[in-house]
Structure formats: C-alpha cells, structure tokens
C-alpha cells in the first residue's frame, strides 16, 4: 500500500512506534542496523517436509481464494443516525491511508453520516495539529489513520476526556480494543497471519525445497517481529534453507537494495530460489539488479511481499516483473469496518472483534486488479445497518 517513497517510512514508523514494548520479545538487542545476518542459516533433518508442506499448501489454497470467506461480522446494531466523524490521516500521499479514507467515505454515504478528512502531512507536528483540529470540531468520532497515538498523547487524552470515541487503523500492532492508549478498537490484519502465510507460500510453491532470502528493517520493532515470525515458519520445513537475512532500513531501501541484491546473486546464484520482504517496496528497488543480472521477471527467485499490496506491487505481479505475490490489506473493506465499529460505539455496543482473513494475491487470482477488494462486505454491512 506504500507506493509513495517518502510516505512509506513515515507510515511504517508511525505504526511501529506504538509497539516498541515488543522490542525485547523481538530480540532487538543483538541486531545491527543495516546489516546482513552473515553466514547462511539452515534447518536440520532430511530434505523436504511432507507434513509442513501439506499444511502450507492447504493454508495457501485457502488464502488465494477470492470468494467464500465471511467478509464482515455476523451481525450488529442498526444504523444510528445523525453522526459525524473526522478521519485524521498520517498523510494522504500514503496510498494505504488514502485507500482506507476512501472506504470510510463510501461507507459514510451509505450509513447517512458526515465525514471530514484532515491530512497530517506526514510530520509529527502536522499530525498533532490535525488531531487537535479534529478534537476542536467535537465530532461524534475520530479515526487515528495510520499513526502512533503515543505521538499525539495530549490530543488523545483530550478526545478521551471529551467522550469522543477513537478508532485506529494500523495505529497499534494488534487488532481490537485498547486501554492504553484508549481506543474503541484498532483495525488491522494480524501480523502473525501475514508472516505465516508468506512463509507457507514459499514452502508450498517450492514443494518444500527452497533457498530463501529474507529482507527486513530490524530498526522497526513491528517489521522485526514480522521477519522473526517468518523465520520461525520457514524453519518448520527441513528442505527450506535460509540463505540470508538482510537488514535494509526502509529509508535506505532505494540505495541499498540494488547493491545488496547484486551481491547476493553473485554469492548464491541458482541456489537463491525465493525471497520474502516485509514490504513490497523492496522488490521495486530490487528489479534493476535482477534485470542487470539477466534474471527473467517471472523468476526465479520468486518474490512475495509480506504485507501491504500497494498498486505498484500488483502491477509488478500482473506483468511478471520480479514479484510473484503479495499479502495485501483490504483497504476499502477496512474503511467500511471502521464506520461499522463507530456505529457500535454510538449504540453502546462492544467492538465487533472482526479481523479480515489473510489473503495472497497473484497474477492468477487478481484478474488484473491493482488492489485487494474482497466481495460481499458491502452487502454485509448494508444488511446490518438496515441501509
């Protein structure tokens, strides 16, 4: 979802800052910024992994389906009338933030409310000013759109004191309600699901035999945790060898990635069959190095982005240009969910607890689309709201 280069680091940094408490669990102490893991890491045991491969194939088959999932909660309160919400955006140049804002706008038109979008411009001062403006408007509810509530603690406290419910999108690491900071709920996919399915995609598509390069930004706790979970899942298959664990900070991706990819291609050559990156953007930066080395755009190595699914990623996937798959966020659906969660708050009901199921997009199932827009959720919410 981050096709804008400047927006990407801000968006990920904003999301991750709220979860720095995960740093110890993520093992950040031994991590050097901008470094590789050095010697190749491998699992033990005989080649292949029939049991793990079977589990992975079943999971990937489910995740690649484009219909059949329950896209939305089972039920909820009818529409409460006469409400207004403000969507405070980290920056509207971030395609993910903007995509969710558009989903909110569409849903608000259906439910019959008013919405105003205030752009924080991507800077801490701008985001604080935007949230201050939102609180001063005294709306029925406010969306924390893609930034760390901890960076606006004064404004969050003011909203809480005024009884204005806050709903986050990628504001915290996990979905659901939060006490500290006080959010009615946070809308996001589960990092465990995203990490797990990206590793399982490699296991399944390689028939349990792969040489993998994993790219992360270990300076961001959220990204580091995601890559740690990917490593853990890859290790369930004894036929998968982790060739390299590359730490490339996102702000340095455009300059560092081509150089690192060239080095890895020289070192591992045909042993490098698959790649996983914690964000799709790395593959945009890797493409020139693959091309210079004479690699075909359709692979190998076969590359999957463990998160986001911005339009440029879909374009690379659909045209067979150095990316085979992505694990995208259903941005418009999450916008509709935000409106539904507000409706629950206004009706004095608890949050829905709904989390969108993980999905894998490929050229075979995207039908040329440049976003992941699951079917059925609009009808689900219309039915719930009576609209």
Secondary structure, 3 states (H helix, E strand, C coil): CCCCHHHHHHHHHHHHHCCHHHHHHHCHHHCCCCCECCCCEECCCCCCCHHHHHHHHHHHHHHHCCCCCCCCCCCCCCCCCCCEEEEEECCCCCHHHHHHHHHHHHHHHHHCCEEEEEECCCCHHHHHHHHHHHHHCCCCEEEEECCCHHHHHHHHHHHHHCCCEEEEECCCCCCCCECCCCECEEECCCHHHHHHHHHHHHHHHCCCCEEEEEEECCCCHHHHHHHHHHHHHHCCCCCEEEEEEEECCHHHHHHHHHHHHHHHHHHHHHHCCEEEECCCHHHHHHHHHHHHCCCCCCCCCEEEECCCCCHHHHHHHHCCCCCCEECCCCHHHHHHHHHHHHHHHHCCCCCCCCCCCCCCEEHHHHCCCCCCCCCCHHHHHHHHHCC
